[in-house]
Amino acid sequence: MAEPIKTLCVTGCLGFIGSHFTRAALKKGWRVWGVDKKTYAAHDEWLTEFEKNPNFRFQYADIAKLDHLFDVDYVINFAAETHVDNSIVDSTHFLRSNIMGVQNLLELIRAKRHYQMPVMVQISTDEVYGDIDKGFHRTSDPLLPSNPYAASKASGDMLILAWHRTHEVPYVIIRPTNNFGIGQYPEKLIPKAVKHLVLGKLIPLHGDGSCVRNWLHVEDTIAGILTILEKGKLNRIYNISGNYECPNTHVIKSVLKSFFGRTVSMARYVKTQYVRQGEDVRYGVDDKALRNLGWTNKKKFEREIVKIVRYYKSKIVW
Ligand SMILES: NC(=O)c1ccc[n+]([C@@H]2O[C@H](COP(=O)([O-])OP(=O)(O)OC[C@H]3O[C@@H](n4cnc5c(N)ncnc54)[C@H](O)[C@@H]3O)[C@@H](O)[C@H]2O)c1
C-alpha cells in the first residue's frame, strides 16, 4: 500500500518560517489546515497562493482561542510573537500567544485521547537556553532565557513536557538558531538593514554589533523539520544549528556589500543604538541528533545573502 497522506495543522502558516513549511508540505502532497491570527507579521499574499491548492484549508484564528481540532496527524506550532524588542516593550501578547496558545493546543490534543492524539510539534528556539560564551547547548541543558520572548518560548516547552508526562500527549520540540531568508518581517536584522538602505536612512544597530548569532537558512530549517517528521523519534527535543556564526557587524557588512555590489565603509551607513536590555552575547546548540538522521545545512550564508538582499531591495517592505 502507498504511504498514507499526512494531515497537518500548521499554525502561523502565514509567517516567515510557517509559510515556507506550508509550501514544502503541500509540495509533498500532504494536507494542510493552516491557522493564523494574521498579526502584522503575516503575509496575506501567500494565503492567496496556498488557497489555490485543494489540499489547503485556512482558518483565521488565534491559537489561544481555537476551540476545535480537526483530525490531524500533527499540530505544527509556528504561531508566536517573535520579536525580542517588542517583548521588552510589552510582554502581554507574548505570554498570551506563546504560553496560553500552547496550553490551549495541548488541551485540544488531550481532548482527542479517546480517538487519536496528534503529535504536538513545537517550533521553539535556541534562545530558551540563554547565551553561551563558547561551546554548544545540549537539549538536556537547563533553560535560562534572558528576555521575555525567550522566557515565553521556554514556558511553552515546559508545558509540553508536563502535558506529555501527565496526559501522555506525544510531542517533538525543535529548537532552531536564527533563521534568514525570503519573507521575514523587516523588524529582523537583515530585512531591516535593507529597508533602511532603500529609504536612504542609517541602519540602527544594537550596541557595537559584536553579539554573535548563528545563521540558519529557512529552507535548511524546513528540511530539518521534515527530516525529524519522517525519521526522528517521538517525545524528543532536537536542536537545529545554522553552523554559521558571526557578529552582527559582519551581517551588516555582507548586506552592504550585496546592496552596493562592492565593499563600502560600514561607518557611513550605520547608527549605533542603545544596547538591547538582556542582550545575549552568543548562542550555540549541539544538533548531532538531527545530523545523525542524515540532515545537513545546504545553503551557504555568503551566497544566499546576495539573493536575499536583492529580493528585499526590489520589494517594498513596511
Ligand atoms: N525567525 C527565527 O529566526 C526563529 C528562530 C528560531 C525559532 N523561531 C520560532 O519559529 C516560529 C516562527 O517564527 P517566524 O520568524 O516565522 O515568526 P513570524 O513572526 O514571522 O510569524 C509568526 C506567525 O504567527 C502568527 N501568529 C502569531 N500569534 C498567533 C496566534 N496567537 N494565533 C495564531 N497565529 C498567530 C502571525 O500572524 C504570523 O503569521 C516561532 O515560534 C519562533 O519562536 C524563529
The ligand as an SDF file (V2000), in Angstrom:
LIG
                    3D

 44 48  0  0  0  0  0  0  0  0999 V2000
   12.7260   33.5550   12.8040 N   0  0  0  0  0  0  0  0  0  0  0  0
   13.6850   32.9950   13.5290 C   0  0  0  0  0  0  0  0  0  0  0  0
   14.8610   33.3260   13.3880 O   0  0  0  0  0  0  0  0  0  0  0  0
   13.3410   31.9010   14.5120 C   0  0  0  0  0  0  0  0  0  0  0  0
   14.3910   31.1770   15.1020 C   0  0  0  0  0  0  0  0  0  0  0  0
   14.0830   30.1510   15.9980 C   0  0  0  0  0  0  0  0  0  0  0  0
   12.7710   29.8580   16.2870 C   0  0  0  0  0  0  0  0  0  0  0  0
   11.7610   30.5790   15.7270 N   0  0  0  0  0  0  0  0  0  0  0  0
   10.3670   30.2070   16.0430 C   0  0  0  0  0  0  0  0  0  0  0  0
    9.7460   29.8120   14.8400 O   0  0  0  0  0  0  0  0  0  0  0  0
    8.3730   30.1780   14.8430 C   0  0  0  0  0  0  0  0  0  0  0  0
    8.0620   31.0070   13.6030 C   0  0  0  0  0  0  0  0  0  0  0  0
    8.8720   32.1860   13.6160 O   0  0  0  0  0  0  0  0  0  0  0  0
    8.7480   33.2580   12.4350 P   0  0  0  0  0  0  0  0  0  0  0  0
   10.0020   34.0270   12.4230 O   0  0  0  0  0  0  0  0  0  0  0  0
    8.2550   32.6040   11.2130 O   0  0  0  0  0  0  0  0  0  0  0  0
    7.5870   34.1970   13.0300 O   0  0  0  0  0  0  0  0  0  0  0  0
    6.7940   35.3780   12.3510 P   0  0  0  0  0  0  0  0  0  0  0  0
    6.7110   36.4510   13.3780 O   0  0  0  0  0  0  0  0  0  0  0  0
    7.3260   35.7100   11.0050 O   0  0  0  0  0  0  0  0  0  0  0  0
    5.3350   34.7530   12.1000 O   0  0  0  0  0  0  0  0  0  0  0  0
    4.5040   34.3390   13.1500 C   0  0  0  0  0  0  0  0  0  0  0  0
    3.1530   33.9830   12.5420 C   0  0  0  0  0  0  0  0  0  0  0  0
    2.3080   33.5050   13.5950 O   0  0  0  0  0  0  0  0  0  0  0  0
    1.0560   34.1870   13.5520 C   0  0  0  0  0  0  0  0  0  0  0  0
    0.5700   34.2870   14.9410 N   0  0  0  0  0  0  0  0  0  0  0  0
    1.1270   34.9640   15.9780 C   0  0  0  0  0  0  0  0  0  0  0  0
    0.4080   34.7790   17.1000 N   0  0  0  0  0  0  0  0  0  0  0  0
   -0.6300   33.9640   16.7710 C   0  0  0  0  0  0  0  0  0  0  0  0
   -1.7040   33.4040   17.4960 C   0  0  0  0  0  0  0  0  0  0  0  0
   -1.8740   33.6640   18.7890 N   0  0  0  0  0  0  0  0  0  0  0  0
   -2.5760   32.6040   16.8590 N   0  0  0  0  0  0  0  0  0  0  0  0
   -2.4210   32.3230   15.5200 C   0  0  0  0  0  0  0  0  0  0  0  0
   -1.4210   32.8360   14.7800 N   0  0  0  0  0  0  0  0  0  0  0  0
   -0.5240   33.6490   15.3980 C   0  0  0  0  0  0  0  0  0  0  0  0
    1.3560   35.5370   12.9320 C   0  0  0  0  0  0  0  0  0  0  0  0
    0.1870   36.1070   12.3470 O   0  0  0  0  0  0  0  0  0  0  0  0
    2.4220   35.1630   11.9000 C   0  0  0  0  0  0  0  0  0  0  0  0
    1.8300   34.7760   10.6780 O   0  0  0  0  0  0  0  0  0  0  0  0
    8.1320   30.9470   16.1410 C   0  0  0  0  0  0  0  0  0  0  0  0
    7.5260   30.0770   17.0590 O   0  0  0  0  0  0  0  0  0  0  0  0
    9.5210   31.3320   16.6130 C   0  0  0  0  0  0  0  0  0  0  0  0
    9.5850   31.3840   18.0180 O   0  0  0  0  0  0  0  0  0  0  0  0
   12.0130   31.5970   14.8410 C   0  0  0  0  0  0  0  0  0  0  0  0
  1  2  1  0
  2  3  2  0
  2  4  1  0
  4  5  1  0
  4 44  2  0
  5  6  2  0
  6  7  1  0
  7  8  2  0
  8  9  1  0
  8 44  1  0
  9 10  1  0
  9 42  1  0
 10 11  1  0
 11 12  1  0
 11 40  1  0
 12 13  1  0
 13 14  1  0
 14 15  2  0
 14 16  1  0
 14 17  1  0
 17 18  1  0
 18 19  2  0
 18 20  1  0
 18 21  1  0
 21 22  1  0
 22 23  1  0
 23 24  1  0
 23 38  1  0
 24 25  1  0
 25 26  1  0
 25 36  1  0
 26 27  1  0
 26 35  1  0
 27 28  2  0
 28 29  1  0
 29 30  1  0
 29 35  2  0
 30 31  1  0
 30 32  2  0
 32 33  1  0
 33 34  2  0
 34 35  1  0
 36 37  1  0
 36 38  1  0
 38 39  1  0
 40 41  1  0
 40 42  1  0
 42 43  1  0
M  CHG  2   8   1  16  -1
M  END
$$$$
